[in-house]
Amino acid sequence: MLARLGGGPASISDLARPFDMALPSFMKHIHFLEGSGLIRTRKHGRVRTCAIEKAQFSVVDAWLAAQRAVWEGRADRLEQFVTENEEE
């Protein structure tokens, strides 16, 4: 769903089409994503449209970048330790 919404807003029916599940089950996923702030929905007449909340993804991206820096530092220190102690 998120990959599809990355290309632009889509209706619930368009998003649900590729999935083999009942609409009420699909709506649980929509409500979860909306509740987490990753998407927003708007109703226009009888059609509910979903769109990505780009600001929330910026928060996720910043957190992932910080985690990546921590783990890369750990991997670098491990590599240095192994290299220094290789001869032993």
C-alpha positions as CSV (number, residue, x, y, z in Angstrom):
1,M,0.0,0.0,0.0
2,L,2.7,2.4,1.0
3,A,4.7,1.7,-2.2
4,R,1.5,2.4,-4.3
5,L,0.8,5.6,-2.3
6,G,4.4,6.7,-2.9
7,G,3.3,7.3,-6.5
8,G,0.4,9.6,-5.5
9,P,-3.0,9.5,-3.7
10,A,-5.3,6.6,-4.4
11,S,-8.8,5.5,-3.5
12,I,-9.4,2.8,-1.0
13,S,-10.9,0.6,-3.7
14,D,-7.8,1.1,-5.9
15,L,-5.5,0.2,-3.0
16,A,-7.5,-2.8,-2.0
17,R,-7.8,-4.3,-5.5
18,P,-4.5,-6.3,-5.6
19,F,-5.1,-7.8,-2.2
20,D,-7.1,-11.0,-1.6
21,M,-9.0,-9.9,1.5
22,A,-12.4,-8.5,2.5
23,L,-12.8,-4.7,2.5
24,P,-13.4,-4.6,6.3
25,S,-10.1,-6.4,6.9
26,F,-8.3,-4.1,4.5
27,M,-9.8,-1.1,6.3
28,K,-8.1,-2.3,9.5
29,H,-4.8,-1.8,7.8
30,I,-5.8,1.6,6.5
31,H,-6.9,2.6,10.0
32,F,-3.6,1.4,11.5
33,L,-1.6,3.4,8.9
34,E,-3.7,6.4,9.5
35,G,-3.5,6.1,13.2
36,S,0.3,5.9,13.0
37,G,0.4,9.1,11.0
38,L,1.9,7.4,7.9
39,I,-1.1,8.2,5.7
40,R,-4.1,10.5,5.7
41,T,-7.5,9.8,4.3
42,R,-10.1,12.3,2.9
43,K,-13.6,11.6,1.8
44,H,-14.9,13.2,-1.4
45,G,-18.5,12.2,-1.8
46,R,-18.6,8.4,-1.6
47,V,-14.9,8.0,-2.4
48,R,-12.3,7.9,0.4
49,T,-8.8,8.8,-0.9
50,C,-5.5,8.0,0.9
51,A,-2.2,9.9,0.6
52,I,1.2,9.5,2.2
53,E,2.1,11.9,5.1
54,K,5.5,12.9,4.0
55,A,6.4,14.7,7.2
56,Q,6.0,11.5,9.2
57,F,8.3,9.6,6.8
58,S,10.9,12.3,7.4
59,V,10.8,11.5,11.1
60,V,11.2,7.8,10.4
61,D,14.0,8.5,8.0
62,A,15.9,10.6,10.6
63,W,15.5,7.8,13.2
64,L,16.7,5.2,10.7
65,A,19.7,7.4,9.8
66,A,20.6,7.6,13.5
67,Q,20.3,3.9,14.0
68,R,22.4,3.3,10.8
69,A,25.2,5.5,12.2
70,V,25.2,3.6,15.5
71,W,25.4,0.2,13.8
72,E,28.0,1.2,11.2
73,G,30.1,2.5,14.1
74,R,29.8,-0.8,15.9
75,A,30.6,-2.8,12.8
76,D,33.7,-0.6,12.2
77,R,34.9,-1.2,15.7
78,L,34.3,-4.9,15.4
79,E,36.2,-5.0,12.1
80,Q,39.1,-3.1,13.7
81,F,39.1,-5.5,16.6
82,V,39.2,-8.5,14.4
83,T,41.9,-7.1,12.2
84,E,44.1,-6.1,15.1
85,N,43.7,-9.5,16.8
86,E,43.9,-11.6,13.6
87,E,47.5,-12.6,14.2
88,E,46.8,-13.9,17.7
